[in-house]
Amino acid sequence: MPPQVDIESLATRESEQVEWKENVADPADVVRTLVAFANDFSNLGGGYVVCGGRETKDAHGFQKVELVGLTAARIRETEGRVTSACAQFVSPPLIPLLEELPGPDPEHRVLVFIVAATGQAHSFRGPGEGGRYYIRLGRQNHEARNGLLLQLLQRKGAREPWDRRVHPEARVEDIDLVAFRDLLQRLHLWDPARTVDAYLDPATSLSPMVPSFCVREPLTGVLRPRNFTLLLVGRNPQQFWPEAHVILSAYPDTHRATPHAERHEVFGTLLRQAETLLKRMDDEVVVLMDKTGVAQPNVVKYPRRALHEAVVNALAHRDYDAFHPVRVTVFVDRVEIGSPGGLPPGVDADLFRQGRALPVWRNQALAWFLNKLGLAQAEGQGIATIIHTAAASGCPAPAFQLTADSLVCTLGAHPRASRNHPGVDTGTAKPRRAQRRRRPTSHRP
């Protein structure tokens, strides 16, 4: 079986899900990190501790990792001490997965501990200390105390995240097996030597961060799909969640009080909804030309990447327990993308608006698939990408309307679009030449 860890991918990007240890001088520190990943306060799905990697910075200040590796004796020692501590001093005990990967030379290898998120709150009784709960905030471990500890315990006592739940009425027959195979092929994970049943087996998962597609009921033995399986490759997801669709509207003005408008309801799987919306958003990425000698004769009305990120974020991170659809509304001067559900607990609203909030994924399994398919950014970069892409294109700063029940992202059109629609005010001054033409003609006595 090929390794589950792509070490090159981990080494080329900074991540809240990766911790690098060069010499593993303190095995207890490794265990604290594994506990923090398992507690999964930000709903990232778990994480990796890579032993034998030296973390540095390149000439531009970005992360650079050098694989130095560990000797065979050091690997055996580290593996034994960490796994023993996870079993004896972590409550409830943890059993991390292990991957041993090639190092820089035949005498050294890299040891990777993998731990997936669990449904329990784990504490670690380190040397000389009582049981403490650890969580991951950004790229650092923190002891969960007071309010953070209360939130952690409340979350672990609640139901599983929506996308991981098993649907009590669905069966394997509700999965579109052709779409299922197509999804695995797009992910480059389809093995023609294996049957579809092998991938649907409860013991099989595509990643340590993603659960199995199905679960077998303990009493009846019936194989039932999880929610994310039905939403991604179900025959008719709206059979189970009628609200899991999109309403796409378009108005030929800056408001809804127009005699004519377009309205489309987009149904089907999450992937079909995403592909339909992205194609429609591409219609808004038109080129606005100005041949009067300006510095930029051609600009786009909206940056394509910002539109795509906003739409995919609305689908991936919406609250599927809410009885409302996603709404995408196109006006002549802006696009509004509304997603049911407010910010997840623990996300600061001001930092979110700035694109600097710590990533918290409401539907981690859905986000994982959309990221692997190239439809979404990883590591909570979506909002920051929207903000920076809009600024680089000369468009107004995106606006985020946050309530307890919804999140609306508004992307404004480039100011040049107002010249095609004179009644549209994009917040910028009109050219002086145009202002002169609108002045009333004076009458001489």
N, C-alpha and C positions, 0 to 999 in steps of 0.2 A: 504493500500500500504506500503511495507517495506521502511525503510528510505533509502535515496539516498546516505548517507554518511556512510562509514565504519570507525568509529572512531578509532578502533584498528589498522587498516592499516595506518591511518594518524599519529598515535602516535608512530609507530615503525620505522619511517624513516624521515630523514630530506628532506625538499622539498621547492622548490621555489614557490609552489602553496598553502602553508599552513602558516598561521600566528596564533600564540597562544597568547591569552589574558587572564590573570588570573582574574583581578578584573574589567577590562574595566573602568579604572579611567578617560580616555579621549575618549569619543565616536567619536570625530573628527578624532582621529588617526585610528579608525576602518574604518571610511568613506574614508580616504586617501588610505588605503590599498585596499578597495573595488574598488575605482577608478583606482588604479594601475593595479589590476587584470583585470578590464573591458577594460582598454586601451591595455593590452596584447602586450606589446612591443616585447616580445620574442616569441610570437605565442605559448603559452603553453595552451591556451584554457580557462583561467580564474583561479579562486582559491577559497580557503576557509578561513574564519576567525572564529576560534574556541574560544568562550568565556567561560571561566571556566576551562582552562587548564594551568597548571604551567609547564614551560619548564625548565628542568635542564639537567645535564650531568651525565652519569654513571661513574663507576670507570675507564673506558677506554677512557673517553672523548667524547663518542658518545651521541647523543640526547636521552633524556629520558623525557617522559611527564607524569605528574601526574594529573589526573582529579580531581579537587577540586570542580567544579560545582558552580552554582549560586543559590541563593534563588529565589522563585517564584516572589517576588516583584522586585528583582534586574533584573531578566530576562525581566519582563514586561517594566521596566524603560529603559533598554538597547535597547530592540527591538523598543520601541517607538521613542527614541531619534535618533537612527541610521537610521531607515527607514524614519523618518521625514526629517533628514538632507539630505539623498540621493535624496529625492523628491524636496526639496526646495533649497538646496545649491549646488547641482551637476548639471552641464549643459553639454549635455542633461541629464535629470533626470535618475537615476538608480532605479530599483526595484529588490533588492536582494531576493533570495529564502531563506526560513528559515527552519531549522530542530532543533527540541528540542529532545535531547537524554538523556537517563538515566545517572545520576551522581553517585558519590560514595556512596550515601545514599538516602533514600526516600525524604529528605528535600532539596536536591540539584539536579539540572539538568545542562546539557551542552547545550549552545545555539550556533548554527552554522549558519553563514551567507555564502551563496553561490552566487557567481556572475560569469556568463559565459562571455567570450570575446564578444565584440560587434563590429559592423562595424563603430563606431563613436569614436572620440576623446573626452573624458570627462574631464572637469575641476571641481575643487572644491573650493568654496569660503568659506574658514575656518574663524574662529573667528578672527577679526582684520586684515584680509588679503584679497587681491583681488583674482580673479580666477586663480588657478594654475593647471598645468597638472602634474600628477604623473605617474611614470612607475615603474615596478619591475625589478631590476637588481640584480640577485642572490637572496638572501633572505632579501633584504632591499628595502625600498621605496625611490625613488629619484625624486626630481622635475625635469621635463624635460625642459631644457633651451637650447637656441641657436641651435646647430646642432641636439641634441637629440629631441628637440621639432619639428624642421623642419622634421626630419625623421618620427616622430609619425604622424604629420599632413599629410605628403605625403602618408604614408601607409594607413591611414584611408580614404583618398580620392580615393585610388586605388580600384581595383577589390578585391573581396573576395579571400582568399587563394584557390588554385586550387581544393583541395579535397572537399571544402564546396560548390563549385559552382553547380548550377543546370544545367544539360545538356539540351539544348533547343530542341533536337531531340529525346531523349530517352523517353521510356514509361515504365510503370510497367511491361509490357510483356517482357521487356528486362532483367528482374531480374530472376535468377534461384531460384525459391521458395524453392526447395529442399535444395540447397546450403545455402539459407538464413536461413532456419530452423536449418540446421546443425550448422551454425555459432552461432546462439543463444544458441543452446544446448551446444556447446563447451564452451561458456561463462557462462553457468549455468543461463541463463536468459530466457529460453523458458518456458512459462506457457501453458500447454496443454489446459487449459480452455479458452485461448484467441485465436483468429484467426490471420492468417498472416496479414490480412488487418489492424488489430488493431496496429500491430507493424509498418506498413508502413504509418500509419496516420501521417500527418504533425505535429500534436500536440504531438506526442510521440517521445521521445529520450531516449537512454539508460543511459545517464549521463548528468549532467549539462555542462560538458566540450565537449560534442559531439552533433552536430545538428541532426535533424530528418533525417531519410533515404530519405524522399521524400518531395517535395514541390508542392502545388497545384497552378497552374497558376490563377491569379486573374480574368482574363476575360473569358478564356475558361473553367476553372475548371479541366483541364487535370492534372493528377498526374504525376509528372516527378521526376526521381531519381536524387540524387546528384552524383557527380563524384566518391566519395569514395564508394558509394553503388554499382555502376557499376563495379568498379575495384575489390571490394571484393567478390561480389556475382552475377556479371553479367553473362549472358549466353555466351557472346562473347565480352569481353572488347576491343579486337583489332579492332572490327567493328568501334569503335568510336576513338580509339587512336592506330593506327598501330605500332607506335614506342614504345608502352608500353609493351615491351617484353625483353628478355635477350638473348644475344649471349654468349654461353659457348664454349670456345676453349681450347684444350690441345695440348702441343708440347712436344716431347720427348727429348728436349734439353733446353738450356738457352736462345734461341732466336727463332724468327719466320721463319728464313730462312732454314727450314728443308723440305725434300721432302714429309714427311708424317705428318699428324696432324689430330685432331678430331675437329669437329664443330657441335654444336647442337643449335637449336633455341628453346627457351622455351616460350611457349605462355600460354594463359589462365588467370585465375584470379591472383591477387597478392598472395593469399595464395597458389595456386598451384605452381606458380613460386618459392615462398620461399621454399616450401617443396621439390621441385625437386632439387633446388640448395643445400639445406642443406644435402640432401642424397648424392649428388655428392661430397660435401666438406668432408663428413665423410670418403670417400675413400682415402683422403689425410692424415687422422689422423692415420698413420701407426706407428708401434713401431720399433725404430731403436735399435738393440741390439749390445752390445759390451761386450764380455766375457773375456777381457784381464785384468780384475782386476781394472777397473775404478770405481770411486765412485758411478756413476749412470750407471749400466749395461743396463738399458732400459730407453729410452726417446722417446717422440713422435716427429714426423717430424714437425707437426704444432699443436698448442693447439686448440682443437675443439671449445672452446668457442670464441676464437679470430676470427676464420674463420666464425662462425655463426654470430657474431656481425657485422663483416664487410659486409657480404652479405645482412643481413636484413637492415642495415643502408642504403646501396646503393638503396634498393628497396623502403624503407619508405621515405627517404629524398631527392630522386632525383627530378629534375625539370621536371614535366610531361608536361610542355609547350614546352620543347625542343624536337626537332625531331630526337632524337638519343636513341638507346636502352642502357640498362645496359650491360656492358661487363665484363665477368669473364674469365680470361685467366690463365691457369695452366701451369707452366714450371717445370722443374725438381728441380729448386732451389728456386722457389718463386711462389706466387699466386698474381695476380693483379686484383683488383676489381675497375672498373671504373664506375662512376655515373654521368649522365648528370647534369649540373648546378653547378655553383661555390658556395662558402659559402653564406649563407643568409646575408643580410645587418646587420651590427652591430656585426658580429662575428670576433674577432681578429684572424688572421691567425697563429701567433706565439703561442697564448694560445691554439688554436685548436690543433696544432701539439703536444703540451704537455699534452693534455687531460684535460685542465683546463678552457676551454672556457665556458661561460654561455650558457645554453641550449636554442637553438632557433630552433623550429620545423617548417620546411617548410610545411609539411602536418600533422597537429596536429591530425586530425581524424584518419588517417592511423596509426600514431604512437600509438594512444590510443588503437586501436584494436590489433595491433601486441604485445603491452605490456601485455594486458589482456590475450592474448593467450599464453603468455610465450615465444614469439619468439624474443623479444627485451627488452633491459634494459630501465628503466624509468629514468626520471630526467636528461637526457643528459649524462648518464653514459657510453654510448657505446664506445666512443673513449678511455676513461680512462680504460675501461675493456680490450680493445684490447691491449693497451700499457702494462698494468701490467701483463696480462696473458702471453703475449709473453716473457716478462722479466723473469717471474717465471718459464717458461719452458726452459729457456736457448736459446731461439731463438733471432735472430737479432731484433733490435728495428724497429717497423713498420715505413715505409716511406709514407708521404702524399704529393702528387703532386697536388697543387692547382692552378687553372687558373680561368679566368672569366667564362668559359663555362663548366668546368668539375672538378671532384675530383677523384683522383686515390689513392687507398690505396694498398700498396705493403707489403705483409707479407713474410718474408724470412724464408726458411727452417732451421731446426736445423743444426748447423755445422757438425754434424755427418753424415748428408745425403751426404756430399761430398765424403765419403769413398765408397759409392755405385756408385758414378759418378765421377771418378777421374778428369775429365776435369772441374768440377764445383768448382769455388772459392767462398766460403762463407765468406771470410774475416777473417778467423782464421788460425793460423799457423798449418801446418800439423805435425803429431807426428814425433819426432826425428827419430824413427826407420824407418819410411817410407822414410824420407829424405835420410837416408844412402843408402837405396836400389836403389835410383835413381841416385846416384853418379856414374860417369863412372869408370870402372875398370882400375887401373893404370897398365902400362906395365913396367916390370923390364928390364933394359938393358942387 
